[in-house]
Amino acid sequence: MSGIRVSVDKSRVTDLKTLIKRLEGPEIRSAAARGLNEHVRLQERQAVRLLSAQTKIPAGRVAAVTKSVKASASGGSSMEASVDVRDASIPLGQFTYRSWSRGDAGASAGDWNGKTYKGSFTIAKYGGAIFARRPGAKKWPVIRLWGPLLPSELRRADMPTLPAAQRLADTDLERRVLRHLVNVLGA
């Protein structure tokens, strides 16, 4: 199992942290945790939607391995919430592919990246998994080919998921936390 923790760091949050430290009390911490948890749920939904579109993996499978870790008001001096994506590599055979036939260049993972894997082939007995020969290998001459790893796809800077998480944190996090704080203060 592979996992990664993606956290959004925002420099302007220092003003918000100073405000929360000045306004001590269980109601204030609880309100801040509620606002942070709302934001994390929104980040989780966005991560599932964007990862599904980016990798062409069904949203239900992405949602099954994506969890939000909620902030707790009873913690120490800091409050943290995160979106965790834990998953193993996905076999290429789970994507729509064109199977190998004699004379073809190889099997292709059409849905994921449209790439044709030279010299690869499928074995029906193993659920249509895509395999390739390892040149010069005597002990294990055939290896199984794998597709994307969701945590790695989530943290790729050249894809839309990470920049979108940054933009959402910049526009939404402070507003949600402050709304809950204002409700508690009765202003």
C-alpha positions, -999 to 999 in steps of 0.1 A, spaced: 0 0 0 13 34 -9 2 67 6 9 103 6 -2 132 27 -9 164 7 -12 195 28 -17 231 16 6 256 32 -7 292 30 15 322 42 -15 345 48 -29 321 74 -5 335 100 -29 365 105 -57 340 111 -36 319 135 -28 351 155 -65 359 157 -74 324 169 -46 324 195 -59 357 209 -94 344 211 -89 314 233 -117 292 244 -134 259 235 -161 276 214 -135 294 193 -114 263 187 -146 243 179 -157 270 154 -123 271 137 -123 232 135 -157 233 119 -146 258 92 -114 239 85 -133 206 82 -158 221 58 -128 232 37 -112 198 38 -144 181 26 -145 205 -3 -108 197 -11 -116 160 -9 -144 163 -34 -123 184 -58 -94 159 -55 -117 130 -64 -132 148 -93 -99 160 -108 -80 127 -102 -108 108 -119 -107 131 -149 -69 131 -150 -64 94 -149 -97 82 -164 -103 60 -134 -140 59 -122 -147 84 -95 -161 57 -72 -127 39 -72 -109 72 -65 -133 81 -38 -129 47 -21 -92 54 -15 -95 92 -8 -102 101 28 -102 134 47 -86 136 81 -106 161 102 -93 187 125 -101 183 162 -109 212 185 -94 193 215 -59 191 201 -29 210 213 -18 244 201 -21 236 164 -50 224 143 -45 202 112 -67 186 86 -56 168 54 -68 148 24 -51 114 22 -50 93 -9 -38 57 -3 -37 33 -32 -16 6 -49 -5 8 -85 -33 0 -109 -28 -27 -135 -29 -15 -171 -54 -43 -178 -81 -24 -159 -81 3 -186 -97 0 -220 -71 -14 -241 -66 -28 -276 -52 -63 -272 -22 -76 -289 -25 -96 -321 2 -111 -343 19 -83 -362 8 -55 -339 31 -32 -321 17 -41 -287 -12 -36 -263 -23 0 -255 -39 17 -225 -63 38 -244 -82 54 -215 -52 63 -194 -26 77 -217 -33 62 -251 3 49 -252 11 17 -271 35 -5 -251 59 -19 -276 62 -57 -274 35 -61 -248 7 -86 -249 -23 -97 -229 -30 -130 -212 -67 -138 -209 -61 -164 -182 -49 -136 -159 -79 -113 -164 -66 -96 -195 -35 -81 -177 -9 -66 -199 26 -82 -199 59 -75 -215 90 -96 -221 122 -87 -202 151 -91 -226 179 -113 -212 160 -123 -181 160 -161 -175 143 -164 -141 113 -141 -147 112 -135 -185 77 -119 -184 66 -89 -162 32 -73 -156 28 -37 -166 12 -12 -142 -6 21 -147 -9 52 -125 -4 54 -88 -30 78 -75 -9 95 -48 18 102 -73 -8 116 -98 -22 139 -71 11 155 -63 23 160 -100 28 198 -105 23 195 -142 -13 183 -138 -43 203 -126 -48 187 -92 -21 204 -72 -25 239 -85 -63 236 -81 -59 226 -45 -36 257 -39 -62 280 -56 -90 266 -36 -71 271 -3 -63 307 -13 -99 315 -21 -119 294 4 -101 284 36 -99 318 53 -135 327 44 -149 294 58 -130 296 91 -139 333 96 -175 327 89 -177 301 117 -157 324 141 -181 353 134 -211 331 141 -196 321 175 -187 357 184 -222 368 174 -209 397 153 
